[in-house]
Amino acid sequence: MTLLVVVIALVAPSLGNFFRGRDLDSESTRFLALARYARSRAVSEGVPMLLWLDPVRRAYGLTEEYGFSARDEKAVTFQLAEDVELQLDPRERVTGPQAPVLPGTLGLGTGSVSIRFQPDGFVAESSPQSFHLRERERSGGPSSAPRARTSVWITRSQNRASYEVQTNDVAFVRR
């Protein structure tokens, strides 16, 4: 029994780090799936779609551009996983069409951006070039050495029709 307790004590921190990494991977996969859905909806419905990102509220979602209908019945909102944070390039916290604040959605707040998927299948030029998801800092904890935080860069694809995971650390090379 003592041997089992010792093994669990040694393995538990490694398992915690494994699951934290899975949150980051799952969040980036969910975002890319939502981006594909936004593009598909924009093309099939002939209406611009806004995929909004709000790092302050730790959320992102999809709605059709304001003015095309009274209420988007297919609008969705997602909260980031507990161990994941969204970081935008400060130069891009600007513009882009603003999503309306609808009942039941979070809408956009200060420091947010929206990605506009146009009915022609392309992403609007005013949409952000890139952003990244990264592990959140943990306060305290038993680990004595600080651990490097993992991040995933999501950038606009070469054909400007969607977003993709950047496979190297140099996300702004294409600018």
URHU-V632028 format. One record per residue. N is the residue number from 1. OMEGA is omega in whole degrees, -180 to 180 (none if undefined). BURIAL is I if it has 16 or more other C-alpha atoms within 10 Angstrom, else O. D_CENTER is the distance of its C-alpha to the mean C-alpha in Angstrom with 2 decimals. Layout:
n=<N:N>
omega=<OMEGA:OMEGA>
burial=<BURIAL:BURIAL>
d_center=<D_CENTER:D_CENTER>
//
This chain:
n=<1:2:3:4:5:6:7:8:9:10:11:12:13:14:15:16:17:18:19:20:21:22:23:24:25:26:27:28:29:30:31:32:33:34:35:36:37:38:39:40:41:42:43:44:45:46:47:48:49:50:51:52:53:54:55:56:57:58:59:60:61:62:63:64:65:66:67:68:69:70:71:72:73:74:75:76:77:78:79:80:81:82:83:84:85:86:87:88:89:90:91:92:93:94:95:96:97:98:99:100:101:102:103:104:105:106:107:108:109:110:111:112:113:114:115:116:117:118:119:120:121:122:123:124:125:126:127:128:129:130:131:132:133:134:135:136:137:138:139:140:141:142:143:144:145:146:147:148:149:150:151:152:153:154:155:156:157:158:159:160:161:162:163:164:165:166:167:168:169:170:171:172:173:174:175>
omega=<179:179:179:179:180:180:179:179:179:-175:-174:179:178:178:178:178:178:-178:175:178:178:177:-180:179:179:-179:179:177:179:178:-179:176:178:178:177:178:179:179:-180:179:-180:-179:-175:-179:-180:-177:176:179:178:173:-175:-179:-179:-178:-180:179:179:-177:172:-178:-176:174:176:-177:-177:176:-179:174:-179:-178:179:-178:-178:-180:180:177:178:172:176:175:-175:-175:-176:174:-179:179:179:174:-178:179:-176:178:-166:-151:-176:179:180:177:178:173:-178:175:178:176:-180:-178:-177:175:179:179:-178:175:174:176:-177:175:-175:-180:178:176:-179:176:-180:180:-179:180:-178:178:-178:174:176:174:179:179:177:175:174:178:179:177:-175:-176:-177:-178:177:-178:178:179:179:175:179:177:175:-175:176:-178:-179:-177:177:-178:-177:177:-179:176:177:-174:175:-176:-177:-174:-174:-178:-174:-178:none>
burial=<O:O:O:O:O:O:O:O:O:O:O:O:O:O:O:O:O:O:O:I:I:O:I:I:I:O:I:I:O:O:I:I:O:I:I:I:O:I:I:I:I:I:I:O:O:O:I:I:I:I:I:I:I:I:I:O:I:I:I:I:I:I:I:I:I:I:O:O:O:O:O:O:O:O:I:O:I:I:O:I:I:O:I:I:I:I:I:I:O:O:O:I:I:I:O:I:I:I:I:I:O:O:O:O:I:I:I:I:I:O:I:I:I:I:I:I:I:I:I:O:I:I:I:I:O:O:I:I:I:I:I:I:I:I:I:I:O:O:O:O:O:O:O:O:O:O:O:O:O:O:I:I:I:I:I:I:O:O:O:O:I:I:I:I:I:I:O:O:O:O:I:O:O:O:O>
d_center=<43.93:43.58:42.32:39.58:38.46:38.41:36.31:33.74:33.65:32.99:30.32:28.28:26.43:25.49:24.16:22.02:20.41:20.02:18.13:15.82:14.96:14.51:11.83:9.70:10.80:10.33:6.68:6.20:9.00:7.97:5.15:8.12:10.53:9.37:9.67:13.02:14.03:13.52:15.66:18.12:18.58:19.14:21.75:23.43:23.72:24.40:22.22:19.35:15.99:13.43:9.72:9.16:6.78:8.92:8.80:12.39:12.11:9.04:7.85:6.51:9.05:11.53:15.10:17.90:19.03:21.39:25.01:25.05:25.73:26.47:23.60:20.89:21.75:18.82:16.11:13.41:11.33:9.17:9.42:7.55:10.15:12.96:12.81:9.24:8.42:6.13:8.73:9.69:13.00:15.63:17.44:14.81:14.46:17.11:17.76:16.64:17.80:17.06:16.16:18.95:18.89:20.19:21.79:19.57:16.24:14.70:14.72:13.93:15.42:16.56:14.28:11.73:11.28:11.24:11.21:14.60:15.56:19.35:21.98:23.26:20.24:18.90:16.09:17.79:18.77:17.54:13.85:12.10:13.17:10.43:8.04:7.35:6.23:9.70:12.21:13.61:17.27:19.73:22.76:26.02:26.38:29.07:27.85:30.14:28.30:24.90:22.42:20.20:16.51:14.50:11.49:9.69:9.68:8.09:10.95:12.88:15.42:19.09:20.17:17.75:17.09:13.56:10.81:11.35:10.92:13.36:16.07:17.73:17.18:18.30:15.34:17.46:20.52:20.37:20.53>
//
